[in-house]
Amino acid sequence: MAENAEHPAYPVGLRLTGRRVVVIGGGQVAQRRLPALIAAGADITLVSPSATPSVEAMAEAGEITWIKRRYEDGDLTGAWYALIAATDPEANARASAEAERTRTWCVRSDDAEAATAWTPATGRSEGVTVAVLTGHDPRRSAAVRDAIVEGLRDGSIAAPHHRARTPFVALVGGGPGDPDLITVRGRRLLAEADVVIADRLGPRDLLDELPPHVEVIDAAKIPYGRFMAQEAINNALIEHAKTGKSVVRLKGGDPFVFGRGMEEAQALAEAGIACTVVPGISSSISVPGAAGIPVTHRGVAHEFTVVSGHVAPDDPRSLVDWASLAKLTGTLVVLMGVDKIGAIAEALMAHGKAPDTPLALVQEGTTASQRRVDATLATVAERVAAEDVRPPAVIVIGPVVAEGPHKSTA
């Protein structure tokens, strides 16, 4: 905080819960400032002959007490804090004089020099309140506040917790691959992490941004011993969280879209460890979009269905009703199905899907290595082999594939 006066303002946080606060004037200034005072739990009295519709609504909801008249001497009796923002300069001056006599901290919207307190530009992010004062330059105050709050939210300003914490794990969806497509909350939790257990398909570039002290564990390389792979990952999450570390399980796409996130959440719950789920942008929608394919389009597709292709249609473990999918007229998106696409195409055609149904495979979507290969159900097996399409790739089946400008790349 900086002031151009010889003596800068002394910063302090007022605890106003249950304490009397008086607001003079019910215009736009009051409309902007009242929500924060309400959130602080203050006992608010508004003195004003009129008010904006939003301020009226606060009074009707019982959030403030509204005295519908002009300011009168004595209105600040018992107040801990006053906001003076009437349109009448003479009333503002008299109220300010009363505040001075009663030693009530007072903010004036019309004359900052006559006030005994200034309102900083404030912002909040996950329990942190940022307050900025820059003297008589409120726009600069707001700009500095916005930069700090945005930095806290996107993780570019790291503010790790240093007090003892209860065991905690965040299941974070990293999005389809481009590091810019992770959510703001996901990036912030990564910046605060002590341990990150990452999937192969997670946004790898984000790991390079982590501070040196962060332990990054490749989930594919966790020693399994007598455990199955998922059991080993669950145990790693639990063990690291129990040491009091902030643990992030970084996944590609969304944790609950074929990401086995619920299995991890259940294991954490059984171990008594708190868990939060941060949704991610699913590759089932984002990768087709990045390749110029809309999964829905007016007059073409009014539905889209997402299925896993990690087991073949004739595999007894398959839970997918391929016969029903073949009858749908919308878009079919297949994840984890590159090596099974030939069998999938045969199953769909066997159940009535037209052999010339357009199909596209988008490999490594949203990354610098993205490429798109187009085919039909009848030709896809041959095309995949000829173009050496490899996972990860999203497969889109349906007439939307033919919509919009696109190029088939080899």
N, C-alpha and C positions, 0 to 999 in steps of 0.2 A: 504494500500500500504506500502511496506517495502523495504528498500535498505540496502545493507551492507556497503555503504559509510557513512562517518561522517555526510554528509548533504544529506538527501533524495531528490528525484526529487519533484518538486512542481506540483501537479496535476491541470490541467486546461482544459476546453473545448474550442476548437478553433471554432469560427464562421467564416467560410470561404466562405460564399455565395457571389459570384461575385468578390472574391479576387483572385489575381494571385498566383498560386501554380506551381512550376516547379519540374518535375520529371526527374532525370538523370538516364537513363537506362531503357530498355523496356523488361526486362526478367521476371522471375517468381515472383520476389519480387514486381515489378510494377504491374504485373497481379493481385496479391493478394490485394494490397493496393489501386489501382485505383478505384474500385467500391465504396468504402466508401468515397473517395474524391469527386467522381461524385455525390453521394447521398447528400453530404454536400453542393452542389451547387457551388463548386470552379471553377474558370476559369483556366483550367489545360493546361500547355504546357509540352509536353514530348520531351526531347532531347535525341536521340539515333539513331545510324545508322541502327539498326534492332529492331524487336519486335516480341513477340510471336503472334500466330494467334489471340488469344483472345484480346490482346492489339491492334493489327491491326484493329480488328472489332470495337473497341471503337473509334478509329480514323475515320474509314469509316462512322460510325454512327454520327459523329460530336460531340461526347461527350468530346473529347480532341483534342488539336492541336498538331500535330506530326511534329517536325523538324528532318529530317532524316540525322543527322550527329553526330559527337562526341561533347562532351562538349567543349565550348569555354568560355574564361573569359568574363564576362558581361551577361551571360545567366540568371543570377539570379536577374538582375535589376528589381526592382519593385515588387519582390516576397515577399509575407508574410510568406511563408512556403516552404521548399524544402525537397524532398525525394531523397537521393543520393543512387543509387543502380546499378551503372554500373559495368561491369566485369573488368574494367581497374582501378587498385588501384591508379595509378598516377592521373587519371582524377577525381577520387573520392576525393583525397586529395586536388586538386586544387579547386574543387567546394566547398568543405568544408571550405577552406580558404576564398573563396569569401563570403560565407554565414556569416562567422565570421566578415569580414570587413563591410558587409552591414547590420549586425544585423538582419539577417533572421534566424528564427528558423529552424533548420536543423536536419533531421534524417539520419543516415548512417547505411546501412544494413551490411557493412563490418567491421565497427569499432565503436561500441556503445560508447566507451570512448571518441572518437573524436567528437561525436555529441553534439549538444546543446539541443536536445529533444529526447525523447524515445517514441516509439509507444506502448501503452498498449495493452494487449489482451482484445478485446472488444466484447460485445454481446448485443443484444437488445431483449426486451420483452414488448410489449404493451406500447410503449412510454418511457420506461426506458432504459437508456444506462448504461451498466456496463463496467467499465474500470479498469483493474488490472495490477499493476506493481510489480514485485518481484525481482528487480535488474537484475542479470545476469542468471536468471532461467526461460526462456520463457515457458518451458513445465509446470512448476508449475503455472505460470500466467494463462495459458490456462486452466489448471485443476480447479483453483479457479473460473475463469470466468464461466466455464461450470457448475460448481456446483451451483453458484448463479443464473445463468439464468434458469437452470432447476428447481431450487426451486421456482423462481418467476412464471414459467410457470405451474408447477403442483400444486402450492398452498402451498407447504411445507414451503416456506418463504412468510409470509403474509406481504403485503405492501399496506395497505388501503389508499384511498384518503382522505385528510383532508380539502381540499379546497371546497368551495360551489359547488355543482353539480346540473345540471338540472335533473329533474325527469327521471329515467331510470329503465328499467326492462329487465332482461335476462331470456328468456325461455330456460332452460337447459335440454337436454335429458340426463338422468342419466344412460342409458344403461339397460341391462336385469336384473341386481340385484347384481352381483359381483361388489364391490366398485372399483376394479382395472380396470373395463371396462368403466368407465366414460372417456370422452375425457380430454386431458390436459387443454384445455381452460375452459371446464366446471368445473374442479376441482379448477382452479385459480379463477374463478368468485365466486365460493362458498367461497373460503378463504377470498375474499374481501367483502362479503355480510354483510349487516346490518340486513336484514330480509330474511328468507327462507320460502317459502310456498311450502310444500312438499306433494306429492301424497303418498298414501299407498304403491304403487308398486315401488316407487323410491328406490334407494340404501340406505337403512336405516343406514348402518354402517358409511356412510359419515357424517351423522348428528352428530355423537359422536365426530368427529374431530373438530367441529366448536368451536371457542372461546366462553367463557361464555356470552359475551355481545350480541351475535347474537340471535335475536328473531326467534325461529322456530315455524311455525304455521302448524298444521296438517290440510290439506285442507278438510279432511272428517269431521272435527269438527268445521268448521267455521259456526257460527249461521246464518241460512238462512233467518229467518224472513219471509218477504213477497217476498223475492227473490228465484228463483230457485237456485240449488246448483252452477251451472256454473256462474250465474249472481253474486252470492255472492263472488265467487273467483275472478271474474273480478274486482269487487268493492274493494276487499281487496288489490289487486295489485295496483290499481289506487291510493287508499288512502295512502298507505305506500310510494309509489313513490313520491307523491306530497309533502311529508314532507322532501324530499331531501335525503332519504335513498336509499342505493343500494339494490335492491330487486331481488332475484332469485326465479323463479318458477321452482322447481325441479320436473321433471316428470320421470316416468319409460320409458325405451326404447327411442324412438325419439318423439319430441313434435308434429310432423306432421303425425305420423303413429297411427291413432286412439287415439290421445292424446288430441284432441280439442285445440291444440296449436293455430290454426288459429283463432278460436273464441276469444281467449285471445289477440292475436296480433291485431285483428280488434278493440276490445274494447279499447285497449291502444291507438291505432291510433286515434280513435274518441275522446279520452280524451286529445290528444295532447302530449302523453308521448312516448318518444323514446323507441324502443324495439329492442333487438337483439336476434336472434334465434341461439342456439348452437345445432347442430345436435347430436343425440345420436345413439348408436348401437342398432338397432331394434331387439327385441326378435324374430321376425319372421325369422331371419337368424342366429343370434347368439345362441339361445337356441337349435335349432336342431343341430347346429355344435358342441355345448358342449356335446351333447348326442351321438355324432358319426354319425349324419345323414347329408349328404350333400344335400342341396336343389336342386342342379343340379349335374349331373354326366355324363361323356361322355358315349354315347351309351345307356343311361337310361332315362335321363330327360334333355331336352333342354330349359325348361321354368319352372318358378314357379310363382304361383299366391297367393297373400295374401288377405284374406277376414276376415271380422268381423263376429263372430257368436253370437253376443249379443242378436239378435232377431232370432226367429225360421224361417225356410224357408217359412212357410205358414202365417207368420205375415204380415199384409198389410204394415207395416213400412219398411220391408226388401227391400233393394236396390240391393241385390245380385241375379244374374242370375244363379241359381243353375243348371238349365237345360243345359246351355252352359258349365258350369264348369265340369259337368259330362262327357262331350265329350272330354275334354282335356286329353292329354297323359302325361303331365308333373306332377309337384308336386303341391299339394294344401296345403297351410298353413292356419290354422284357429286360430285366436286369440279370446279370450273371449268367447269360445264356449263350455266349459266343460259341463254346465248344458243343453245345446241344442244339444250335439253331437249325441244323439240317433235320433232326428228328422232330423239332417243334414245328417246322414248316410242313413236314409230311403229315403230322397229326392234324394240323389246322386244315390242310387240303382234304384229308380223309374225311373230315367232319363237315365239309361243304364250303370252306373258304376258297374263293377263286384263286387259281394259280397265278394270275397276273396282278394280284394285290400288291401295291407298292410297299417297299420295305427299305429302311435305311439303317445302317450301323454307324454310330458315331463313337469313334475310338478316342480315349483320353480327352473327353469333352471339357471345354473351358480352359484347357491348358495350351501352352505353346505348341504342343504336339498333336493337337486335335486334327482329326481327319474324318471325312464322311465317305462312306461307300454305299451306293444305291444298288438295289436289286429288286426282285420280286420273290414271292414265296417259292416259285418254281426254280428260280436261278440262284437263290441265296447260298446254298451249300457250295456250289461251284465258285461263286464270287468270293466267299470268305476264304476258301483255299487259295484261289488265284491271287488275291490281294493280301494274303497273309494277315488277316484281321486278328488281333489278339486282345485279350482282356487288359484293362477294363474298357468295356464298350456297352453303350446303351442301344437297344434295338427298338425301332419304332415301326409298327406295322399298321397300314391303313391309308386311306385316300389323302390324309393330311400331308403325307410325305411328298406328294406331287404339288403342293401349294407353295407359292412364293419362289423367289429366285434361289437357286441352289446349284451346287456343283458336286459332282461325284468325283472324289479324288482317289488316286491309287498310290 
